Amino acid sequence: MIMPNAAAHPVGTAPAGGRAGGRTGGGTGGSGAGRNASGAADDAGGGRVDGTAQAPSGPGVGSAEWDLLTDDVRWSAETFRLLGCDPGHGPLSLDRLPDRLDECDRPQLRRMMTDALVHGRHAGGTLLVRRPDGGHDTIEYAGEPVLGNDGTVTALRMRLRAAAPADPV
């Protein structure tokens, strides 16, 4: 699929207005940080010149990548913990990811996926994740498309980190 303006907005930059709002109305923006093909962490760098926030990185931060060409899905151990998933069952596919969220946040995640996968935009915000015990945790996320040489989206990368607790255990 060819994305409009994909060549004008390489990974690591966000087009104007290309950020989805979070639960509080402000998005965290996109990121040039992530994992390269060998799985090593890319340089997260500092703040962004364009005014968008850097993706969360460091301890307590999960990373996930869905490769659209091979259907390969890679999650860090922290992503399993943050999303309340059992590593023994493997990572969730993109179509199953909304199942882990509170019903009210599913449309926001779908918008982020559409922005990234169809429009090649970065997006971020906060989401309520359902815990196995029925409670909820608030996580911050930053999603970014990975573009191929021809400007098409080849993968979706996300960073996740725990935010303020949503409710007591």
C-alpha positions in Angstrom: 0.0 0.0 0.0 1.3 3.4 -0.9 0.9 6.1 1.7 0.3 9.7 0.9 3.3 11.9 1.9 5.2 9.0 3.2 8.5 10.2 1.6 8.0 13.6 3.2 7.8 12.1 6.7 10.5 9.5 7.3 10.5 7.5 10.5 11.5 9.7 13.4 9.5 12.7 12.2 5.8 13.4 12.4 3.7 15.4 10.0 1.9 18.4 11.3 -1.3 17.3 13.1 -0.2 13.7 12.9 -0.6 12.9 16.6 -3.6 11.3 18.1 -4.8 12.7 21.4 -4.6 10.7 24.6 -7.1 10.2 27.4 -6.2 13.7 28.6 -6.5 15.2 25.2 -2.8 15.7 24.5 -0.7 13.1 22.6 2.8 12.2 23.6 3.9 12.3 20.0 6.0 9.9 18.1 9.5 8.7 18.4 12.6 7.9 16.4 13.5 5.4 19.1 12.9 1.7 18.8 14.6 -1.5 17.8 16.6 -2.1 14.7 16.5 -5.3 12.7 18.9 -7.1 15.0 16.8 -6.3 18.0 19.3 -3.8 19.5 17.9 -0.6 20.9 18.2 2.4 18.6 19.5 5.7 20.1 16.5 7.3 21.9 18.1 10.7 21.9 16.8 13.7 23.8 13.8 15.9 23.2 12.4 16.5 19.7 13.1 19.6 17.8 9.6 19.6 16.2 8.1 19.8 19.7 6.7 16.3 19.9 7.5 14.2 22.9 10.1 11.5 22.8 8.8 7.9 23.2 9.3 6.4 26.6 12.6 4.5 27.0 14.6 2.9 29.8 13.8 0.5 32.6 10.1 -0.2 33.1 9.4 0.5 29.4 8.1 -2.2 27.1 8.6 -2.4 23.4 6.7 -4.2 20.7 6.9 -4.6 17.0 4.5 -6.1 14.5 6.2 -6.9 11.1 3.5 -6.7 8.4 5.6 -8.5 5.8 6.4 -11.6 7.8 3.6 -11.5 10.5 6.4 -11.7 13.1 5.5 -10.2 16.4 8.2 -9.3 19.0 7.4 -8.1 22.5 9.9 -7.4 25.3 9.2 -9.1 28.7 8.1 -5.7 30.1 5.4 -5.4 27.4 3.9 -8.8 28.6 3.9 -7.4 32.1 2.4 -4.0 31.2 -0.4 -5.6 29.2 -1.1 -8.4 31.6 -0.3 -11.1 29.1 1.3 -14.5 29.8 4.6 -14.8 27.9 3.9 -18.5 27.5 1.0 -17.7 25.2 3.2 -15.4 23.0 2.5 -11.8 22.0 -0.8 -10.7 20.7 -1.4 -9.9 17.0 -2.5 -6.4 16.1 -6.1 -7.5 15.8 -6.1 -9.0 19.3 -4.4 -6.1 21.0 -7.6 -4.1 21.6 -8.9 -7.0 23.7 -6.5 -6.0 26.5 -8.0 -2.5 26.7 -10.9 -1.0 28.5 -13.8 -0.7 26.1 -13.7 3.1 26.1 -10.0 3.1 24.9 -10.4 0.7 22.0 -11.3 3.4 19.4 -8.3 5.5 20.4 -6.0 2.5 19.8 -7.7 1.8 16.5 -7.2 5.4 15.5 -3.5 5.2 16.4 -3.1 2.0 14.3 -4.9 3.7 11.3 -2.7 6.8 11.7 0.5 4.6 11.7 -0.4 1.9 9.2 -2.4 3.9 6.7 -1.2 7.5 7.0 2.4 6.8 8.2 2.0 9.0 11.3 3.3 8.8 14.8 0.8 8.7 17.7 0.7 8.4 21.4 -1.4 8.9 24.5 -2.6 6.9 27.5 -4.8 3.8 27.7 -6.5 1.8 30.3 -5.3 -1.9 30.2 -7.5 -4.6 31.9 -5.5 -6.6 34.4 -6.3 -10.4 34.8 -7.8 -9.6 38.3 -10.4 -7.3 36.7 -8.7 -4.0 37.7 -7.1 -1.5 35.3 -3.7 0.0 34.8 -2.9 3.2 33.0 -0.1 3.0 30.4 1.4 5.5 28.2 2.1 4.5 24.6 3.9 5.9 21.6 3.4 4.2 18.2 5.3 4.7 15.0 5.3 3.2 11.5 8.4 1.6 10.1 8.6 2.5 6.4 10.2 0.5 3.7 12.5 1.9 1.0 9.4 2.5 -1.2 7.6 4.5 1.5 5.1 1.8 2.4 4.6 0.8 6.0 6.3 -2.5 6.8 5.9 -2.6 10.5 4.4 -1.0 13.6 6.6 -0.2 16.6 5.2 0.7 20.0 6.7 1.7 23.3 4.7 1.3 26.5 5.3 2.4 30.1 3.2 2.4 33.3 1.6 5.7 34.1 -0.2 6.7 37.3 -2.2 3.8 38.8 -5.8 3.7 37.5 -7.2 1.9 40.6 -6.0 0.0 43.6 -5.5 -3.7 43.4 
